[in-house]
Amino acid sequence: PPTPYSITTTILFRIDPASGSTEEIFRSEPSLDLGSLTKLAIVPAGLQLPDADADDTPDAFDNCPSTANADQTDADQNGVGDACNTVEDFDRDDYADTLDVCPEIFDPAQHDADVDGVGDACDPFPDDANHRAAELDRELERVSGELAICRAEQDGDDDLDGIPDWVDRCLATPRDEPIDGEGCSVAQFCGSIVDTGPHWRRICAQADWEEPSPGWDRPRDCRVRWSTCEARKGLAPHRGSR
């Protein structure tokens, strides 16, 4: 939650003990403070308070007692007047780093819309105090955009067989050839079975074009011819053609 602030004005009275009368002898300019502050001094009548810099503000109430500054301005509200402020202020905006909501960015306005302690000038999410959630939302939006672009690029169908290229196992199926669910004609399907070991002939003879995985219960759609696996002749189409 934001730190509560209050407006503080310092007033100095001279009190006459004999008569009890009071005389206001000093009143400071209103200033923003972290809490209320009251200064009370009782001094003998006629006492002149020390004012080393002769700026008409007594040393006891002067925010720069050794440097004349009649206006007593203190932009960063750190209790040290601007005329003698040596508190570290990296961005030179008159707000000390310990109080600056953007200590490395010149930001005299000190706006903080979401009241998260990080000024709008340096807040990546000025309207959302939950930075982690906002960061995840931004990352999700970025990834979703990239995914949409990727899908759009992959939705091409170079051989016009109705199977998008990114899932089509056979990207150059001849026109008007019946295809299986993975975009392959029976010739392409059987031709993809190659000699990879002692069982390849059996795999070829029992391969199922309609279900692109080997089966062992009955002959399927391919046959071994010489040293290659090819489609059986006279097969009826299993699936729709283009």
MOBEL-V847563 format. One record per pair of residues at least 6 apart in sequence whose C-alpha atoms are under 8 Angstrom apart, sorted by the first residue. I is the first residue (numbers start at 1). J is the second residue. D is the distance in Angstrom with one decimal. If there is no record, write none. Layout:
[[I & J & D] [I & J & D]]
//
This chain:
[[1 & 115 & 7.2] [1 & 116 & 7.8] [2 & 115 & 6.5] [2 & 117 & 7.9] [3 & 34 & 7.5] [4 & 34 & 6.6] [4 & 35 & 7.5] [5 & 32 & 6.6] [5 & 33 & 5.7] [5 & 34 & 4.8] [5 & 35 & 6.0] [6 & 32 & 5.9] [6 & 33 & 5.4] [6 & 34 & 6.3] [6 & 35 & 5.7] [6 & 36 & 6.1] [7 & 30 & 6.2] [7 & 31 & 5.5] [7 & 32 & 4.8] [7 & 33 & 6.0] [7 & 36 & 7.2] [8 & 30 & 5.5] [8 & 31 & 5.3] [8 & 32 & 6.2] [8 & 33 & 6.2] [8 & 35 & 8.0] [8 & 36 & 6.0] [8 & 37 & 6.3] [9 & 27 & 7.1] [9 & 28 & 5.7] [9 & 29 & 6.2] [9 & 30 & 4.7] [9 & 31 & 6.5] [9 & 37 & 7.9] [10 & 26 & 8.0] [10 & 27 & 5.7] [10 & 28 & 5.1] [10 & 29 & 7.7] [10 & 30 & 7.8] [10 & 37 & 7.6] [10 & 38 & 6.6] [10 & 39 & 6.4] [10 & 61 & 7.9] [11 & 24 & 7.2] [11 & 25 & 7.9] [11 & 26 & 5.6] [11 & 27 & 4.4] [11 & 28 & 6.4] [11 & 39 & 7.2] [11 & 40 & 7.7] [12 & 24 & 5.9] [12 & 25 & 5.7] [12 & 26 & 4.9] [12 & 27 & 6.3] [12 & 39 & 7.3] [12 & 40 & 6.4] [12 & 41 & 6.6] [13 & 22 & 6.2] [13 & 23 & 5.3] [13 & 24 & 4.3] [13 & 25 & 5.6] [13 & 26 & 7.0] [13 & 40 & 7.4] [13 & 41 & 6.9] [13 & 42 & 7.3] [14 & 22 & 5.5] [14 & 23 & 5.0] [14 & 24 & 6.3] [14 & 25 & 6.5] [14 & 41 & 7.6] [14 & 42 & 6.2] [14 & 43 & 5.9] [14 & 44 & 7.3] [14 & 45 & 6.7] [15 & 21 & 5.8] [15 & 22 & 4.4] [15 & 23 & 6.4] [15 & 42 & 6.0] [15 & 43 & 6.7] [15 & 44 & 7.3] [15 & 45 & 7.2] [16 & 22 & 6.3] [16 & 44 & 6.8] [16 & 45 & 6.0] [17 & 44 & 8.0] [26 & 57 & 7.6] [29 & 72 & 7.5] [31 & 77 & 7.6] [32 & 77 & 6.5] [33 & 77 & 6.9] [49 & 58 & 5.9] [49 & 59 & 7.7] [50 & 58 & 5.7] [50 & 59 & 5.9] [50 & 60 & 7.9] [51 & 57 & 6.4] [51 & 58 & 4.7] [51 & 59 & 5.1] [51 & 65 & 7.3] [52 & 58 & 8.0] [52 & 59 & 6.6] [52 & 65 & 6.5] [52 & 66 & 6.2] [53 & 65 & 6.2] [53 & 66 & 5.3] [53 & 67 & 5.6] [53 & 68 & 5.0] [54 & 68 & 6.6] [55 & 68 & 5.2] [55 & 69 & 6.2] [55 & 70 & 5.1] [56 & 70 & 6.7] [57 & 70 & 6.9] [58 & 65 & 7.8] [59 & 65 & 5.0] [62 & 72 & 7.3] [63 & 72 & 6.5] [63 & 79 & 6.3] [63 & 80 & 5.1] [63 & 81 & 5.0] [64 & 72 & 7.6] [64 & 80 & 6.5] [64 & 81 & 5.5] [64 & 83 & 6.9] [64 & 84 & 6.0] [67 & 83 & 6.8] [67 & 84 & 6.7] [68 & 83 & 7.8] [69 & 81 & 7.8] [69 & 83 & 6.4] [72 & 81 & 5.9] [72 & 82 & 7.7] [73 & 81 & 5.6] [73 & 82 & 5.9] [73 & 83 & 7.9] [74 & 80 & 6.3] [74 & 81 & 4.5] [74 & 82 & 5.1] [75 & 81 & 7.8] [75 & 82 & 6.7] [75 & 94 & 5.7] [75 & 95 & 6.6] [76 & 94 & 5.4] [76 & 95 & 4.0] [76 & 96 & 6.0] [76 & 99 & 7.4] [77 & 95 & 7.6] [78 & 96 & 7.2] [78 & 99 & 8.0] [82 & 94 & 7.5] [87 & 96 & 6.0] [88 & 96 & 5.8] [88 & 97 & 6.1] [89 & 95 & 6.3] [89 & 96 & 4.7] [89 & 97 & 5.2] [89 & 103 & 7.3] [90 & 96 & 7.9] [90 & 97 & 6.7] [90 & 103 & 6.4] [90 & 104 & 6.0] [91 & 103 & 6.2] [91 & 104 & 5.2] [91 & 105 & 5.5] [91 & 106 & 5.0] [91 & 107 & 8.0] [92 & 106 & 6.6] [93 & 106 & 5.4] [93 & 107 & 6.1] [93 & 108 & 5.3] [94 & 108 & 7.2] [95 & 103 & 8.0] [95 & 108 & 7.3] [96 & 103 & 7.7] [97 & 103 & 5.0] [100 & 110 & 7.3] [101 & 110 & 6.3] [101 & 112 & 7.6] [101 & 117 & 5.9] [101 & 118 & 5.1] [101 & 119 & 4.7] [102 & 110 & 7.5] [102 & 118 & 6.4] [102 & 119 & 5.4] [102 & 121 & 6.9] [102 & 122 & 6.0] [105 & 121 & 7.2] [105 & 122 & 7.0] [107 & 121 & 6.8] [110 & 119 & 6.1] [110 & 120 & 7.7] [111 & 119 & 5.6] [111 & 120 & 5.7] [111 & 121 & 7.6] [112 & 118 & 6.4] [112 & 119 & 4.5] [112 & 120 & 5.1] [112 & 126 & 7.2] [113 & 119 & 7.7] [113 & 120 & 6.6] [113 & 126 & 6.2] [113 & 127 & 6.2] [114 & 126 & 6.1] [114 & 127 & 5.2] [114 & 128 & 5.9] [114 & 129 & 5.5] [115 & 129 & 7.1] [116 & 129 & 5.3] [119 & 126 & 7.5] [120 & 126 & 5.1] [125 & 131 & 6.5] [125 & 134 & 7.0] [128 & 134 & 6.9] [154 & 164 & 6.9] [154 & 165 & 6.2] [154 & 166 & 5.2] [155 & 164 & 5.1] [155 & 165 & 6.5] [155 & 166 & 6.9] [156 & 164 & 5.6] [156 & 165 & 5.7] [156 & 166 & 7.8] [157 & 163 & 6.4] [157 & 164 & 4.8] [157 & 165 & 5.1] [158 & 165 & 6.8] [158 & 171 & 6.9] [158 & 172 & 7.5] [159 & 171 & 6.1] [159 & 172 & 5.4] [159 & 173 & 6.1] [159 & 174 & 7.4] [159 & 175 & 7.5] [160 & 175 & 7.9] [160 & 242 & 7.4] [161 & 173 & 7.3] [161 & 175 & 7.7] [161 & 179 & 7.8] [161 & 183 & 6.6] [161 & 241 & 7.5] [161 & 242 & 5.4] [162 & 183 & 7.7] [162 & 242 & 7.0] [163 & 182 & 7.2] [163 & 183 & 5.7] [165 & 171 & 6.5] [167 & 182 & 7.1] [168 & 182 & 5.6] [168 & 183 & 5.2] [168 & 184 & 7.7] [169 & 182 & 5.8] [169 & 183 & 6.1] [169 & 184 & 6.5] [170 & 182 & 7.5] [170 & 183 & 5.7] [170 & 184 & 5.1] [170 & 188 & 7.2] [171 & 183 & 7.6] [173 & 183 & 7.5] [173 & 184 & 6.5] [173 & 185 & 6.6] [173 & 188 & 7.7] [175 & 242 & 7.3] [176 & 241 & 5.9] [176 & 242 & 5.4] [177 & 185 & 6.1] [177 & 241 & 5.8] [177 & 242 & 7.0] [178 & 184 & 8.0] [178 & 185 & 5.7] [178 & 186 & 7.6] [178 & 237 & 5.9] [178 & 238 & 7.4] [178 & 239 & 6.2] [178 & 240 & 5.8] [178 & 241 & 4.0] [178 & 242 & 7.1] [179 & 185 & 4.4] [179 & 186 & 6.9] [179 & 237 & 7.9] [179 & 238 & 7.7] [179 & 239 & 6.0] [179 & 240 & 6.6] [179 & 241 & 5.9] [180 & 186 & 7.6] [180 & 209 & 6.7] [180 & 210 & 5.9] [180 & 211 & 8.0] [180 & 212 & 8.0] [180 & 238 & 7.1] [180 & 239 & 5.8] [180 & 240 & 7.9] [181 & 210 & 7.6] [181 & 239 & 7.7] [186 & 209 & 6.2] [186 & 221 & 7.4] [186 & 231 & 6.0] [187 & 230 & 6.2] [187 & 231 & 5.1] [189 & 209 & 6.5] [190 & 204 & 7.0] [190 & 207 & 7.8] [190 & 209 & 7.7] [190 & 221 & 7.7] [190 & 222 & 5.6] [190 & 229 & 5.6] [190 & 230 & 5.1] [190 & 231 & 5.7] [191 & 228 & 7.3] [191 & 229 & 5.6] [191 & 230 & 5.6] [191 & 231 & 7.7] [192 & 229 & 7.9] [193 & 200 & 7.5] [193 & 203 & 7.9] [193 & 204 & 6.4] [193 & 229 & 6.2] [194 & 200 & 6.9] [194 & 228 & 6.8] [194 & 229 & 6.8] [195 & 201 & 7.6] [195 & 227 & 7.7] [195 & 228 & 7.6] [201 & 224 & 6.2] [201 & 229 & 7.7] [203 & 214 & 6.2] [203 & 215 & 7.9] [204 & 222 & 5.8] [204 & 223 & 6.0] [204 & 224 & 6.4] [204 & 229 & 5.9] [205 & 219 & 6.0] [205 & 220 & 6.4] [205 & 221 & 7.4] [205 & 222 & 5.4] [205 & 223 & 4.8] [205 & 224 & 6.5] [206 & 214 & 6.2] [206 & 215 & 5.6] [206 & 216 & 5.9] [206 & 217 & 7.8] [206 & 218 & 6.4] [206 & 219 & 4.7] [206 & 220 & 4.9] [206 & 221 & 7.3] [206 & 222 & 7.1] [207 & 213 & 6.5] [207 & 214 & 4.5] [207 & 215 & 5.9] [207 & 219 & 7.5] [207 & 220 & 5.4] [207 & 221 & 6.3] [207 & 222 & 6.3] [208 & 214 & 6.0] [208 & 215 & 6.4] [208 & 220 & 5.0] [208 & 221 & 5.8] [208 & 222 & 7.7] [209 & 220 & 7.3] [209 & 221 & 6.0] [210 & 238 & 6.1] [210 & 239 & 7.5] [221 & 231 & 6.1] [221 & 232 & 5.8] [221 & 235 & 7.4] [222 & 229 & 6.5] [222 & 230 & 5.5] [222 & 231 & 4.4] [222 & 232 & 5.2] [223 & 229 & 5.7] [223 & 230 & 5.6] [223 & 231 & 6.2] [223 & 232 & 5.9] [224 & 230 & 6.4]]
//
